[in-house]
Amino acid sequence: MERRSKGEGTITQRSDGRWMGRILLEFPSGRKRLAVYGKTRGEASKKLAAIRKKHEDGELSLTKAEPLREYLNDWWHTGYRIKHATFVLRELNVRRINNVIGNVPLDEVSIRHIKMLDKHLREKGGIDGKPLSASGRKQALGVLRSALGAAYAEDRIPRDPFRKWRRENTPQSEQRPKRVPTMAEKSKLFSINNEWTSVWKIQLTTGNRIGETLALTWDDLDLPEEDDKNGIMRITKAIHRRLKNSEVRPDWLGHGDL
């Protein structure tokens, strides 16, 4: 392998398969080692060359990495085909995360900070400083995992700290036993002849989510012409509960009020 000249930097392959290029540069405030990442050795080499060129042209300066809170505040409302309820949960949990580790530089977030966040939420992360439930902590950690995963995919951070997160560390909520209606109870529901009878029948025979059933229109049904034939029900949309005064996206359900 050809030896690289002094000042060109080094390129090595990481355990995750990506290639990392590192170079030591001189700045007025001192030396700084910078790192770039690529899917191939060639990609990492091109990124190193671009950094060297910027440094030679005086266009590269030492800047402090953005704090986690800035990245999260820019990230939580982005995405494609994401439900409004998901944005609401993201925004809530971003505030919870920022209150604890928001000032940590994005590229320095580690497994230690994740455990610190979980400990704080477990002890006083709820309303009025009360403990946050296991499901609430799991939700907050899930939001942080998604955000850091996106930052890693964009080469904003050198590694995803959740790679060191063990399954047993994930908060476990107590599972309440599920109760299935008996045949007698189903028959009783079917015998109630009112505006909700069709809803009970659809729910008990299809297993739809309630939002999917309530969003059904006649266009979603192909009813058979004969009683002994089967029809078709198309599940293509759902109604979601939203908070008062919250925004409704125009590409949601095209009829009715939410």
MARTI-239807 format. One record per residue (C-alpha): x negated, z negated, y negated; residue number from 1; residue in three letters. Coordinates in steps of 0.2 Angstrom, whole numbers, padded with zeros to 4 digits. Each point is the difference from the previous one (the first is absolute). Layout:
<pts>
x/z/y/num/residuo
X/Z/Y/NUM/ala
...
</pts>
This chain:
<pts>
x/z/y/num/residuo
0000/0000/0000/1/met
-0007/0005/-0017/2/glu
-0005/-0015/-0010/3/arg
0009/-0002/-0017/4/arg
-0011/-0001/-0016/5/ser
-0001/-0016/-0010/6/lys
0015/-0002/-0011/7/gly
0012/0011/0010/8/glu
0008/-0014/0009/9/gly
0004/-0004/0018/10/thr
0014/0006/0011/11/ile
0005/-0009/0016/12/thr
0016/0000/0011/13/gln
0011/-0015/0001/14/arg
0008/-0008/0015/15/ser
0017/0007/-0006/16/asp
-0007/0018/0001/17/gly
-0001/0003/-0018/18/arg
-0017/0004/-0009/19/trp
-0007/-0011/-0014/20/met
-0012/0005/-0013/21/gly
-0010/-0012/-0010/22/arg
-0011/0002/-0015/23/ile
-0010/-0012/-0011/24/leu
0001/0005/-0019/25/leu
-0007/-0007/-0016/26/glu
0011/-0005/-0014/27/phe
-0004/-0008/-0017/28/pro
0007/-0016/0007/29/ser
-0010/0001/0016/30/gly
0000/0008/0017/31/arg
0017/0003/0010/32/lys
0002/0006/0017/33/arg
0015/0012/0002/34/leu
0009/0005/0015/35/ala
0011/0015/0004/36/val
0010/0005/0016/37/tyr
0005/0016/0009/38/gly
0008/0006/0016/39/lys
-0016/0010/0004/40/thr
-0019/-0002/-0004/41/arg
0002/0016/-0012/42/gly
0014/-0008/-0010/43/glu
-0010/-0016/-0003/44/ala
-0015/0010/-0005/45/ser
0010/0010/-0012/46/lys
0007/-0016/-0008/47/lys
-0018/-0007/-0001/48/leu
-0006/0016/-0009/49/ala
0015/-0001/-0012/50/ala
-0005/-0018/-0004/51/ile
-0018/0004/-0003/52/arg
0005/0015/-0012/53/lys
0011/-0012/-0010/54/lys
-0014/-0013/-0001/55/his
-0013/0013/-0006/56/glu
0012/0007/-0013/57/asp
0004/-0017/-0006/58/gly
0018/0000/0004/59/glu
-0001/-0014/0013/60/leu
0002/-0018/-0006/61/ser
0002/-0017/0008/62/leu
0018/-0005/0000/63/thr
0008/-0015/0008/64/lys
0012/0003/0014/65/ala
0018/-0001/-0004/66/glu
0008/-0016/0005/67/pro
0013/0000/0014/68/leu
0014/-0003/-0011/69/arg
-0003/0016/-0010/70/glu
0000/0010/0016/71/tyr
0016/-0008/0007/72/leu
0009/0002/-0016/73/asn
-0004/0018/0000/74/asp
0004/0002/0019/75/trp
0016/-0009/0004/76/trp
0012/0012/-0009/77/his
-0008/0016/0008/78/thr
0004/0009/0016/79/gly
0011/0014/0007/80/tyr
0018/-0003/0007/81/arg
-0001/-0019/-0001/82/ile
0016/-0010/-0002/83/lys
0004/-0009/-0016/84/his
0001/-0017/0010/85/ala
-0018/0003/0006/86/thr
-0006/0002/-0018/87/phe
0009/-0016/-0004/88/val
-0009/-0009/0014/89/leu
-0017/0007/-0005/90/arg
0002/-0005/-0018/91/glu
0005/-0018/0005/92/leu
-0015/-0002/0012/93/asn
-0012/0008/-0012/94/val
0004/-0014/-0012/95/arg
-0003/-0013/0014/96/arg
-0016/0008/0004/97/ile
-0006/0002/-0018/98/asn
0003/-0019/-0003/99/asn
-0013/-0004/0013/100/val
-0013/0013/0002/101/ile
0004/0013/-0014/102/gly
-0016/-0003/-0009/103/asn
-0011/0004/0015/104/val
-0009/0017/-0003/105/pro
0009/0013/0011/106/leu
-0016/0004/0010/107/asp
-0004/-0018/0003/108/glu
0016/-0005/0009/109/val
-0004/-0007/0017/110/ser
0008/-0009/0015/111/ile
-0004/-0016/-0009/112/arg
0011/0004/-0015/113/his
0014/0006/0012/114/ile
0000/-0017/0009/115/lys
-0001/-0009/-0017/116/met
0016/0010/-0005/117/leu
0009/-0005/0016/118/asp
-0005/-0018/-0002/119/lys
0007/-0001/-0018/120/his
0016/0009/0005/121/leu
0002/-0012/0015/122/arg
-0002/-0015/-0011/123/glu
0008/0004/-0017/124/lys
0004/0019/-0001/125/gly
0019/-0002/0000/126/gly
0012/-0004/-0014/127/ile
-0005/-0015/-0011/128/asp
-0016/-0002/0009/129/gly
0008/-0003/0017/130/lys
-0007/0007/0016/131/pro
0003/0019/0004/132/leu
0008/0004/0016/133/ser
-0009/0008/0014/134/ala
0010/0016/-0002/135/ser
-0004/0000/-0019/136/gly
-0019/-0002/0003/137/arg
0000/0014/0013/138/lys
0009/0011/-0013/139/gln
-0013/-0004/-0013/140/ala
-0014/0003/0012/141/leu
0008/0016/0005/142/gly
0000/0006/-0018/143/val
-0018/-0004/-0002/144/leu
-0005/0009/0016/145/arg
0009/0016/-0006/146/ser
-0008/-0001/-0017/147/ala
-0018/-0003/0007/148/leu
0003/0014/0013/149/gly
0005/0012/-0014/150/ala
-0016/-0005/-0010/151/ala
-0011/0002/0015/152/tyr
0007/0017/0004/153/ala
-0003/0005/-0018/154/glu
-0018/-0006/0001/155/asp
0003/-0013/-0013/156/arg
-0007/-0014/0011/157/ile
-0014/0001/0013/158/pro
0010/-0009/0014/159/arg
0017/-0006/0004/160/asp
-0001/-0019/0001/161/pro
0015/0000/0012/162/phe
-0010/0007/0013/163/arg
-0006/-0018/0003/164/lys
0017/-0007/0000/165/trp
0005/-0007/0017/166/arg
0018/0002/0007/167/arg
0001/-0018/0003/168/glu
-0003/-0003/-0019/169/asn
0016/0009/-0004/170/thr
0014/-0012/-0005/171/pro
0014/-0002/0014/172/gln
0017/-0003/-0005/173/ser
0012/-0009/0012/174/glu
0011/0012/0009/175/gln
0018/-0005/0000/176/arg
0009/0005/0017/177/pro
0011/0016/-0002/178/lys
0018/-0002/0005/179/arg
0009/0016/0007/180/val
0019/0000/-0002/181/pro
0009/-0002/0016/182/thr
0012/0013/0007/183/met
0015/-0011/-0006/184/ala
-0007/-0002/-0017/185/glu
-0002/0019/-0001/186/lys
0017/0003/0006/187/ser
0007/-0012/-0014/188/lys
-0010/0010/-0013/189/leu
0008/0016/0006/190/phe
0017/-0007/0000/191/ser
-0001/-0004/-0019/192/ile
0009/0015/-0007/193/asn
-0006/0001/-0018/194/asn
-0012/0009/-0011/195/glu
-0016/-0007/0009/196/trp
0006/0004/0017/197/thr
-0010/0017/0000/198/ser
-0016/-0009/-0006/199/val
0001/-0012/0014/200/trp
0002/0014/0013/201/lys
-0015/0010/-0007/202/ile
-0011/-0016/-0001/203/gln
0004/-0006/0018/204/leu
-0001/0017/0008/205/thr
-0015/0008/-0009/206/thr
-0011/-0015/-0006/207/gly
-0002/0008/-0017/208/asn
-0007/-0010/-0015/209/arg
0014/-0006/-0011/210/ile
-0006/0010/-0014/211/gly
0000/0016/0010/212/glu
0018/-0003/0006/213/thr
0006/-0003/-0018/214/leu
-0009/0016/-0006/215/ala
0009/0011/0012/216/leu
0011/0014/-0007/217/thr
0011/0013/0008/218/trp
-0014/0013/-0001/219/asp
-0010/-0011/0012/220/asp
0013/0001/0014/221/leu
0004/0014/0011/222/asp
0016/-0005/0009/223/leu
0005/0008/0016/224/pro
0016/0010/0001/225/glu
0004/-0007/0017/226/glu
0001/-0018/0005/227/asp
-0011/0001/0015/228/asp
-0014/0008/-0010/229/lys
-0014/-0009/-0009/230/asn
-0003/0002/-0019/231/gly
-0016/-0002/-0010/232/ile
-0005/-0013/-0013/233/met
-0015/0004/-0011/234/arg
-0009/-0014/-0008/235/ile
-0009/0007/-0015/236/thr
0001/-0014/-0013/237/lys
0004/-0018/-0003/238/ala
0006/-0012/-0014/239/ile
-0012/-0013/-0006/240/his
0004/-0016/-0009/241/arg
-0008/-0002/-0017/242/arg
-0002/-0013/-0013/243/leu
0010/0000/-0015/244/lys
-0007/0011/-0014/245/asn
-0013/0007/0011/246/ser
-0004/0019/-0001/247/glu
0009/0012/0012/248/val
-0010/0016/0004/249/arg
0010/0016/-0002/250/pro
-0005/0007/0016/251/asp
0008/-0014/0010/252/trp
0018/0001/0006/253/leu
0009/0014/-0008/254/gly
0017/-0008/-0001/255/his
0008/-0017/-0004/256/gly
-0007/-0015/-0008/257/asp
-0013/-0011/0007/258/leu
</pts>
